[in-house]
Amino acid sequence: MWDIRCYFSGLRKGDLLNEDDPDVMEAIKRLPSEEFNLRQFRVKRALDLSMKHQILPKDQWTTKEEVKLHNDFSAL
């Protein structure tokens, strides 16, 4: 579920998909290595922020344009 809180942690919609799903696993395998590494970084950063009860500085929030442009998993 996409939530406004995801903007504050820098996540994208594809970062929230269940990795146990075979289709999602296949989509992740097909990501270019750079995009895969960025995804891993965003997830780890969001977990760290959550544990610290913090949010990113506003200039690092996910924008609505980024969500629209980077819908990686629907393209695969």
C-alpha positions, 0 to 999 in steps of 0.5 A: 500500500502506497502511503504518504509516509513513503514520500518522507522516507524516500521510497518508491512504489516498487520498493514496497512490493513483496519480494516473496512473490515470484513475479516480483522476484523476477522483476527485481532480477531484471533490474539493472545493477545500478537501479537494484543498488539504489533500491536496496539503499532506499529500503535500508535507509527507510528502515533506519529512519523508521527505527530512529523515528525520523524522516528525510530532509524535505529536499530528499523526499520522493516527489510525485514525478519520481513515482510516475517516472520510476514505476519500474515494476509495471514495465517488466 
